[in-house]
Amino acid sequence: MFDFTVDTTSGCARSGTLELPHGTVDTPCFMPVGTQGTVRALSPNDLRAVGATLVLANTYHLHVRPGEEVVAKLGALHRFMAWDRPLLTDSGGFQVFSLEGFRRVDDDGVEFQSHVDGGRRRLTPERATEIQWTLGADIAMAFDHVVPGDADEATARDAMERTLRWLARCAKRHGELADGRTGGRAVSDGAVVRPSASPPIRQTLWPILQGGTHRALREEGLRRILDMTSWTGLAIGGLAVGEPKPVMYAVLDALAPRLPPGLPRYLMGVGFPEDLVAAVERGVDLFDCVAPTRNGRNGSAFTPDGPVNIRNAEHREDPRPLDASCDCETCTTFSRGYLRHLFVAEELLGLRLLSLHNVRYLIRLAEDMRAAIRRNAFGPWAEAWRRRYLRSGPA
Ligand SMILES: [Zn+2]
């Protein structure tokens, strides 16, 4: 369980297979984001139809609403959202540090204001681990301190050191939960965490590497994470948070030769097509991003020729599909003219159809990259892909 096997490499790019309790995930893999236990506007059937294998859900959001106890009473997260394939929950660190308004960080954890009811809440490494255990995803993430992309070295160092101390506490609590040692007793703030025995919970915990844009910090953080214990995966956090793209690529370049080949590498929050290609080129295996659904709801669609804004007047009488090469319901059923009409008329179906296509586009992009790696032709494939996608420049 939780085994990862790399079957082929092409330059730094890898294709592999990750075994999880709820199924197998082929990499490279794009995971759609189900912030509130739903990938916005898409049903589990839609997700299966577009080939999603791993879906991300959001610990912070599910904790503040409806609360992990409610999710647990309704059969834990897989049953709650009717998704029987692998799930990953983030730790809530990123959300807490992205919230507007009150927030106080100390070494114990973070106190913050709920965006739902304004109430003060506290997350600690132990609580974030317990909440994720209660939700029951296949992969839980360690609680981390995220800083903005332009943070100076002292700020990034402080957050990285705290993230490492928190990682040790997350790992300790996760180990206790997996051993059944908390045995249903009340833990912090009165929540009761189920022991692993009934029903059995099989979950792994992945560390998150921080260190901002400072390469030396990133390299040191990686070393210290790997020295701590043996992990089943590794996430790279704190990138794509406002720094220029070449800076993100330089951090990945510095890390690539130092990453253990046997661990899946998850680049958090990265999901524009050109970033996926650049990151796979640098040895990354897993991605998540809200871009496909968020952009889809705004009428922006990914296509092999670059982004298309379906609201534009040029599509008014266009009988062609959004993306002639795409096999999704949107592209095999409807014309650009009809999709534009749905957006102009503010019909809900438009939001669903563009979200569906964009998620399929990124999953297919990951599938195409996997195929190119398996032909040992990733370099030429990426060059051809970029020539076409970036020809008109990003929208
Ligand atoms: Zn499509």
Boltz pocket constraint, residues with backbone or C-beta under 6 A from the ligand:
constraints:
  - pocket:
      binder: B
      contacts: [[A, 322], [A, 323], [A, 326], [A, 327], [A, 328], [A, 329], [A, 330], [A, 331], [A, 332], [A, 356], [A, 357], [A, 358], [A, 360], [A, 361]]
      max_distance: 6.0
